[in-house]
Amino acid sequence: MSGWTVLLAAVQLVAGPAPGAGGAAPAAPAAAASPVAASAGASARGALYTEAARAPAPPPQAMAGLPDLSRLAEAAIPAVVGVVTLQPEPPQGQGSDDGLRELFDKLHDGPRRGIGSGFVIQRDGWVLTNAHVVEGADRVEVDLGGGVPRLAARVVGLDGESDVALLKVDAPRPLPVVPLGDSDRITVAEWVMVIGSPFGLDHSVTLGIISHTGRNDISPVGRPGTYDFIQTDASINPGNSGGPLLNLRGEVVGIATAVNATGQGIGFAIPINMAKEIVGQLRERGRVVRSWMGVSVRELTPQQGVPPGGVEITEVAAGGPAAVAGLRPGDVIISIQGHAVHTPSRLRWYVSTAGVGREVELRLRRAGNPERTQKVLLAEVPVHEQARAEARQVLGE
């Protein structure tokens, strides 16, 4: 098995009669420096995750320079769930490899089952997981563990572009939650813990460090998207998809998503702040409505005498929000709403989740002029711009 692998487990060879769905799909390199128009989105930071964010984290205890890892795991495990999906059986006659079809028939008795992970963010049964875990499923169930019967789950909202999904279960009692942290504050070499169901082995715990942040050249299942992955060497395997990446305060800082099956210690997680930005929309609308500024940008190359930071505008859509605000090619966007911008993908995410009809403040640098602020009123991305942006992503432009 080679290439980037999303973590939807194929567990039939490991866990017996509950085979995983469809194995692991390869991922393709994401487009570099895609235009801002490629992703536009409205932010609805609802109160959905407020309860989880306020939930007290277990007090760390120093032990050889680390908190008491047993206590951290013990506090988080009850809020981590298995996500079991029932996938439609592929139609007969598809595919030309008779040997593979025969193997599939031996391993699968009827519809396929998939296993992923998730975590509870609100006591009345709201669960976060990856979109690729539940996409196309006929039925989704949540396994709380401890011998409790699985609960039927509704896919309330799903966003393929960020690979985040929101589920709802009708729990017979209030469920434990795991607190949400701030992924913008994580640092390279910081210790982290992963909890999930690799190969169907529920509530498995692994430990590692943050290897890198801001990886945007990894694209699970080979489709365009807005990714800004946290890289970690904490062990991640098929079935961990959707499970939490926790810091040593017991807070979720990422959602385990992808792994390179040809390497060791190379796993990826979606920053939890990305999920926070869209979870309100997923609950209210079932999808993310993306906002648009109407610029294409590129990453700056270091130049002598040019201050570092920011992205350069290469194109301004005629009649778009940026054009109306007076932005022009050559302008350098340094920050948006106080968030420093260093890469096109980061600007794209901030713009896409800011909200349709929202006025955002940019910090700009224009050749020969001092830095200044400029307000831009964002609009919903036009259909023709969305199609154009997706085509450019596919072509790798």
C-alpha positions as CSV (number, residue, x, y, z in Angstrom):
1,M,0.0,0.0,0.0
2,S,1.5,3.4,-0.9
3,G,0.7,7.0,-1.1
4,W,-1.2,9.3,1.3
5,T,-4.0,7.4,3.0
6,V,-7.2,8.7,4.6
7,L,-8.0,6.9,7.8
8,L,-11.3,5.2,7.1
9,A,-10.4,1.7,8.3
10,A,-10.6,-1.6,6.4
11,V,-10.7,-3.8,9.4
12,Q,-11.9,-7.1,8.1
13,L,-8.5,-8.7,8.4
14,V,-7.9,-7.4,11.9
15,A,-11.3,-7.1,13.7
16,G,-13.2,-10.0,12.3
17,P,-16.7,-9.8,11.0
18,A,-17.1,-6.0,11.0
19,P,-15.0,-5.2,7.8
20,G,-14.0,-1.6,7.1
21,A,-15.3,0.4,4.3
22,G,-13.5,0.3,1.1
23,G,-10.0,0.5,2.5
24,A,-8.0,3.7,2.3
25,A,-8.1,6.1,-0.6
26,P,-5.0,7.7,-2.1
27,A,-4.6,11.4,-1.7
28,A,-3.1,13.7,-4.3
29,P,-0.9,16.8,-3.9
30,A,-3.0,19.9,-3.3
31,A,-2.8,22.9,-5.6
32,A,-0.2,25.4,-4.6
33,A,-1.1,29.0,-4.3
34,S,-4.7,28.5,-5.4
35,P,-6.7,31.7,-5.8
36,V,-8.7,33.1,-2.9
37,A,-11.8,32.7,-5.1
38,A,-11.4,29.0,-4.8
39,S,-12.9,29.0,-1.4
40,A,-15.2,31.5,-0.1
41,G,-17.4,30.8,3.2
42,A,-19.7,32.3,5.9
43,S,-18.7,31.9,9.5
44,A,-21.3,31.1,12.1
45,R,-19.4,30.6,15.3
46,G,-22.4,29.2,17.2
47,A,-22.7,28.3,20.8
48,L,-22.5,24.6,19.8
49,Y,-18.9,24.1,21.0
50,T,-19.1,26.6,23.9
51,E,-19.9,23.9,26.4
52,A,-17.0,21.8,25.3
53,A,-14.7,24.8,25.3
54,R,-15.6,25.6,28.9
55,A,-15.3,22.0,30.1
56,P,-12.5,21.8,32.7
57,A,-9.4,20.0,31.6
58,P,-7.7,17.7,34.1
59,P,-5.0,19.5,36.1
60,P,-1.6,18.4,34.8
61,Q,0.9,16.9,37.2
62,A,4.6,17.1,36.6
63,M,6.2,13.7,36.1
64,A,9.6,13.6,34.4
65,G,8.7,16.8,32.7
66,L,5.3,15.6,31.5
67,P,1.8,15.8,33.0
68,D,0.3,12.6,34.3
69,L,-0.5,11.0,30.9
70,S,-2.8,8.4,32.5
71,R,-5.0,11.0,33.9
72,L,-5.2,12.9,30.6
73,A,-6.2,9.8,28.8
74,E,-8.7,8.8,31.5
75,A,-10.4,12.2,31.2
76,A,-10.6,12.2,27.4
77,I,-11.4,8.6,26.6
78,P,-15.1,8.7,27.6
79,A,-15.7,11.5,25.1
80,V,-14.1,9.6,22.2
81,V,-16.4,7.5,20.1
82,G,-16.3,5.0,17.3
83,V,-18.1,5.9,14.1
84,V,-19.5,2.9,12.2
85,T,-20.9,3.4,8.8
86,L,-22.9,1.1,6.5
87,Q,-21.9,1.7,2.9
88,P,-23.9,0.6,-0.2
89,E,-22.6,-2.5,-1.9
90,P,-20.9,-1.7,-5.2
91,P,-23.1,-2.7,-8.2
92,Q,-22.3,-6.0,-9.8
93,G,-20.2,-5.9,-12.9
94,Q,-18.2,-2.9,-12.0
95,G,-14.4,-3.2,-12.4
96,S,-12.5,-5.4,-14.8
97,D,-10.3,-7.3,-12.2
98,D,-12.1,-10.6,-11.5
99,G,-9.6,-11.5,-8.9
100,L,-10.2,-8.4,-6.9
101,R,-14.0,-8.8,-7.2
102,E,-13.7,-12.4,-5.9
103,L,-11.6,-11.2,-2.9
104,F,-14.1,-8.4,-2.2
105,D,-17.0,-11.0,-2.2
106,K,-15.1,-13.2,0.3
107,L,-14.4,-10.4,2.7
108,H,-17.7,-8.6,2.5
109,D,-21.1,-10.2,3.3
110,G,-23.6,-7.7,2.0
111,P,-23.1,-3.9,2.5
112,R,-19.7,-2.8,3.6
113,R,-19.0,-1.5,7.1
114,G,-16.6,1.3,7.8
115,I,-15.0,2.3,11.1
116,G,-13.8,5.8,12.0
117,S,-13.6,7.8,15.1
118,G,-15.1,11.0,16.6
119,F,-15.5,13.0,19.8
120,V,-18.4,14.5,21.7
121,I,-18.4,18.3,21.9
122,Q,-21.8,18.8,23.6
123,R,-23.4,16.7,26.2
124,D,-26.7,16.3,24.4
125,G,-25.0,14.2,21.7
126,W,-23.2,16.4,19.2
127,V,-20.2,14.7,17.7
128,L,-17.4,15.9,15.4
129,T,-15.6,13.6,12.9
130,N,-14.2,13.7,9.3
131,A,-16.5,14.2,6.3
132,H,-14.8,11.3,4.5
133,V,-15.7,8.9,7.3
134,V,-19.5,9.4,6.7
135,E,-19.8,10.5,3.1
136,G,-22.1,8.2,1.1
137,A,-23.1,6.1,4.1
138,D,-26.6,4.5,4.1
139,R,-26.4,4.4,7.9
140,V,-24.2,5.9,10.6
141,E,-23.8,4.6,14.2
142,V,-21.9,5.9,17.1
143,D,-20.2,3.5,19.5
144,L,-19.8,4.9,23.0
145,G,-17.8,1.8,24.2
146,G,-18.2,0.2,27.5
147,G,-20.7,-2.4,26.2
148,V,-23.3,0.3,25.5
149,P,-25.4,-0.5,22.4
150,R,-24.5,1.7,19.4
151,L,-26.6,4.7,18.8
152,A,-28.0,5.7,15.4
153,A,-26.5,9.0,14.3
154,R,-27.7,11.7,11.9
155,V,-25.2,13.5,9.6
156,V,-26.4,17.0,10.4
157,G,-23.8,18.8,8.4
158,L,-20.9,17.9,6.2
159,D,-18.2,20.1,4.5
160,G,-16.0,18.2,2.0
161,E,-13.7,21.2,1.4
162,S,-12.4,21.1,5.0
163,D,-13.2,17.4,5.6
164,V,-15.3,18.1,8.7
165,A,-18.7,16.5,9.6
166,L,-21.1,17.1,12.5
167,L,-23.2,14.2,13.8
168,K,-26.1,14.1,16.3
169,V,-27.2,11.2,18.4
170,D,-30.1,11.0,20.8
171,A,-28.3,9.9,23.9
172,P,-30.1,8.3,26.8
173,R,-28.0,10.4,29.3
174,P,-25.7,13.4,29.1
175,L,-22.5,12.4,27.4
176,P,-18.9,13.3,28.5
177,V,-17.3,16.0,26.4
178,V,-13.7,16.8,25.6
179,P,-12.7,20.5,25.8
180,L,-11.6,22.3,22.6
181,G,-8.3,24.1,22.6
182,D,-6.6,26.7,20.4
183,S,-4.8,25.2,17.4
184,D,-3.2,28.6,16.6
185,R,-1.1,28.3,19.7
186,I,0.5,24.9,19.2
187,T,4.2,24.8,18.6
188,V,6.6,22.4,16.8
189,A,7.9,19.7,19.2
190,E,5.0,20.1,21.6
191,W,3.7,16.8,23.0
192,V,0.3,15.6,21.7
193,M,-1.9,12.5,22.2
194,V,-4.1,10.8,19.7
195,I,-7.2,8.7,20.7
196,G,-9.3,6.7,18.3
197,S,-10.2,3.3,16.8
198,P,-7.3,2.2,14.6
199,F,-8.4,-0.9,12.7
200,G,-11.4,-1.1,15.0
201,L,-9.4,-1.2,18.2
202,D,-11.5,1.3,20.1
203,H,-10.0,3.8,22.6
204,S,-6.4,3.3,21.5
205,V,-4.0,5.9,22.8
206,T,-0.7,7.0,21.2
207,L,1.7,9.8,22.1
208,G,4.1,11.9,20.0
209,I,5.0,15.5,19.1
210,I,3.9,18.2,16.7
211,S,6.3,17.7,13.7
212,H,5.2,20.7,11.6
213,T,2.2,23.0,11.2
214,G,0.6,24.7,8.1
215,R,0.9,21.7,5.7
216,N,-1.3,22.7,2.8
217,D,0.1,20.4,0.1
218,I,-1.7,17.3,1.4
219,S,-5.1,16.5,-0.2
220,P,-7.0,13.5,1.2
221,V,-8.9,11.5,-1.4
222,G,-7.3,13.6,-4.1
223,R,-10.0,16.4,-4.3
224,P,-9.7,20.1,-4.0
225,G,-10.0,21.5,-0.5
226,T,-8.9,24.0,2.0
227,Y,-6.3,22.3,4.2
228,D,-3.8,23.5,6.7
229,F,-2.7,20.3,8.4
230,I,-0.9,19.8,11.6
231,Q,1.8,17.1,11.1
232,T,2.5,14.7,14.0
233,D,4.5,11.6,14.7
234,A,2.0,10.3,17.2
235,S,0.9,7.0,15.7
236,I,-2.2,7.4,13.4
237,N,-3.6,4.5,11.5
238,P,-6.7,3.6,9.4
239,G,-9.7,4.0,11.7
240,N,-8.3,7.0,13.6
241,S,-10.0,9.3,11.2
242,G,-12.1,11.8,13.0
243,G,-10.6,11.2,16.4
244,P,-9.0,13.9,18.6
245,L,-5.4,15.2,18.6
246,L,-5.0,16.5,22.2
247,N,-2.4,18.7,23.8
248,L,-1.2,17.9,27.3
249,R,-3.8,20.1,28.9
250,G,-6.4,17.6,27.6
251,E,-7.7,20.0,24.9
252,V,-8.5,19.0,21.3
253,V,-6.2,20.9,19.0
254,G,-6.8,18.8,15.9
255,I,-8.9,16.1,14.1
256,A,-6.8,13.1,13.0
257,T,-7.3,12.8,9.2
258,A,-4.5,11.3,7.0
259,V,-1.3,9.3,7.1
260,N,1.4,8.3,4.7
261,A,1.2,4.5,4.6
262,T,4.7,4.3,3.0
263,G,6.4,6.1,5.9
264,Q,6.5,6.0,9.7
265,G,5.5,8.7,12.1
266,I,3.9,11.0,9.4
267,G,0.3,11.7,10.2
268,F,-1.9,14.7,9.7
269,A,-4.7,16.4,11.6
270,I,-7.1,19.3,10.8
271,P,-6.6,22.2,13.2
272,I,-9.5,22.4,15.6
273,N,-9.9,26.2,14.9
274,M,-10.9,25.4,11.4
275,A,-13.7,23.2,12.7
276,K,-14.8,25.9,15.2
277,E,-15.2,28.4,12.3
278,I,-17.8,26.2,10.5
279,V,-19.5,24.1,13.1
280,G,-22.3,26.6,13.6
281,Q,-23.1,26.6,9.9
282,L,-23.0,22.8,9.8
283,R,-25.6,22.7,12.5
284,E,-27.8,25.5,11.2
285,R,-27.6,24.9,7.4
286,G,-26.0,21.4,7.0
287,R,-23.3,23.0,4.8
288,V,-20.9,25.9,4.6
289,V,-21.9,29.0,2.6
290,R,-18.5,30.5,1.5
291,S,-17.8,34.2,1.2
292,W,-15.6,35.8,-1.4
293,M,-13.3,38.7,-1.8
294,G,-12.4,38.4,-5.5
295,V,-8.6,38.2,-5.6
296,S,-6.0,35.7,-6.6
297,V,-2.8,35.8,-4.6
298,R,0.7,34.2,-4.5
299,E,3.2,33.7,-1.8
300,L,6.0,36.2,-1.7
301,T,9.5,35.2,-2.4
302,P,12.1,36.8,0.0
303,Q,13.6,39.9,-1.5
304,Q,16.3,42.2,-0.1
305,G,14.7,45.4,1.2
306,V,11.2,44.0,1.2
307,P,9.6,43.4,4.7
308,P,8.7,39.7,5.2
309,G,5.2,38.5,5.5
310,G,2.0,38.7,3.5
311,V,0.8,37.5,0.1
312,E,0.8,39.5,-3.1
313,I,-2.4,40.1,-5.1
314,T,-1.9,38.9,-8.7
315,E,-5.5,39.4,-10.0
316,V,-8.6,41.3,-9.0
317,A,-12.0,40.2,-10.2
318,A,-13.8,42.9,-12.1
319,G,-16.7,44.2,-10.0
320,G,-15.8,42.0,-7.0
321,P,-15.5,43.1,-3.4
322,A,-11.8,43.8,-3.7
323,A,-12.2,45.8,-6.8
324,V,-14.9,47.9,-5.2
325,A,-12.7,48.5,-2.2
326,G,-9.8,49.7,-4.5
327,L,-7.4,46.8,-4.2
328,R,-5.2,46.2,-7.2
329,P,-2.5,43.7,-8.4
330,G,0.8,44.2,-6.6
331,D,-0.8,45.0,-3.3
332,V,0.4,42.9,-0.4
333,I,-2.1,41.6,2.2
334,I,-0.3,41.4,5.5
335,S,-3.3,40.5,7.8
336,I,-7.0,40.1,7.8
337,Q,-9.0,40.9,11.0
338,G,-5.8,40.9,12.9
339,H,-4.7,37.4,11.7
340,A,-1.3,37.4,10.1
341,V,-1.3,36.0,6.5
342,H,1.8,34.1,5.3
343,T,0.3,31.8,2.7
344,P,-2.5,31.9,0.0
345,S,-4.3,29.0,1.7
346,R,-4.4,30.8,5.0
347,L,-5.9,33.9,3.5
348,R,-8.4,31.8,1.5
349,W,-9.6,30.1,4.7
350,Y,-10.0,33.4,6.6
351,V,-11.9,34.9,3.7
352,S,-14.1,31.9,3.1
353,T,-15.2,31.6,6.7
354,A,-15.6,35.3,7.5
355,G,-19.2,35.5,6.4
356,V,-21.2,36.7,3.4
357,G,-22.1,40.4,3.9
358,R,-19.4,40.9,6.5
359,E,-17.0,43.8,6.4
360,V,-13.4,42.7,7.1
361,E,-10.3,44.8,7.8
362,L,-7.2,44.2,5.8
363,R,-3.7,45.4,6.5
364,L,-2.1,46.3,3.2
365,R,1.3,47.2,1.8
366,R,1.6,49.0,-1.5
367,A,4.9,49.8,-3.2
368,G,6.2,53.2,-2.3
369,N,3.6,53.8,0.4
370,P,3.3,53.1,4.1
371,E,1.2,50.3,5.4
372,R,-2.5,51.0,5.7
373,T,-5.8,49.4,6.6
374,Q,-8.6,48.8,4.1
375,K,-12.1,47.5,4.7
376,V,-13.7,45.1,2.2
377,L,-17.3,44.0,2.2
378,L,-17.4,40.2,1.4
379,A,-19.9,38.7,-1.0
380,E,-21.1,35.1,-1.7
381,V,-18.8,33.5,-4.2
382,P,-20.4,33.6,-7.7
383,V,-21.1,30.3,-9.4
384,H,-18.8,31.1,-12.4
385,E,-16.0,32.1,-10.0
386,Q,-16.4,28.9,-8.0
387,A,-16.2,26.8,-11.2
388,R,-13.2,28.7,-12.4
389,A,-11.4,28.3,-9.1
390,E,-12.1,24.6,-8.9
391,A,-10.8,24.1,-12.5
392,R,-7.6,25.9,-11.6
393,Q,-7.1,23.8,-8.5
394,V,-7.5,20.6,-10.5
395,L,-4.9,21.9,-13.0
396,G,-2.6,22.7,-10.1
397,E,-2.4,26.4,-10.9
